[in-house]
Amino acid sequence: MEIITSRIDKKTKEKMKELSYINWSAVIRESVTARIKEEESRKHTIDRSVIAEGMAIASGIRKSSTGWNSTEEIRKWRDRAI
C-alpha cells in the first residue's frame, strides 16, 4: 500500500484522539474509494444529447447578437460610473 499525508485542523485531530477506537485510516480509505467510484460513474453517465442541446442554444444566442460590440458596451457603463 502507498502512504499519503493530509493536514487537518487541531480540533479535528483532538476529536479523532477522543474516538481512538475508530480506525481512521480505514475511514479515509473507504471515503477516497467511494469518491473515486462516484466520479467514475459520473464520467460514464454524460448525456451527449443534453450537451448537443446546450451547444445549439449557445450557438443561437451567439448568432442573434451580431452587431453588438461588448467592448463598446463596457466602456459605456464605465463612463456612466465616473
N, C-alpha and C positions, 0 to 999 in steps of 0.2 A: 504494500500500500504506500501511496505517496503521502507526504506531510504538507499541510498548508497552514498558514498563520493568519490570524484575524485579530483585529483590535475591537474591544468593547469598552464601554464606559465603566467607571468604578462601581456604581450602584448595581449594575447588572452582574458584575463579577461577584460582588458580595452576596447577591441573591442566589447566584449559582452555587456558591460555597454553602449557603444555608440548605440548599437542596442537593447536597453532595451524593445522595443515594441515586441520583439520576445520572445515567451515562451520557454526558453532554456530547461526547464525540459521536455517539450513535445518533443522537437527536440531530446534530448538524449534518451528518452523512445522509440521513433519511430526508432531511429538508432539501439538501442540494440535489439528491437523486429525484425527488418529486418535482422540483423546479425544472430540471433538465427534461423530464418526461412531458411536463406541461408545455414547455417551449417547443419541443419537437413535434408534439401533436398539433400545436397551433400552426407550425410551419407547413404541415401537410393538409390543413383544412382551409387553405386560401381559396376563396370562391372567385375564380377568374372572371365570371360574368359580372360580379359586383365591381371589380377593378375596371373592366371594359366600360361599364355604365358610367363610372366616375370619370374616366378619361373622356368619354363622349360629352358629358356635361361640361367639364373644364374646357374642352375644345370649343363648344358652343358659346361659352362665356367669352372666351378669348376672341372669337370671330366677331361677336356683337359689339366689342369695344374698340373697333378700329377707328382711327381718327382722334382718339383720346390720348393725350400726352401726360404721362404720370409725372414727369419732371416739372412741367409747367404747373400742374395741379399742386404739387408740393410747394413750389415757390409761391404760388398764390396764397396758400394757407399760412406760410411762414411770414409773408409780407403783412398779412392781416394781424398777426400776433404782435408785430413790432409797434 
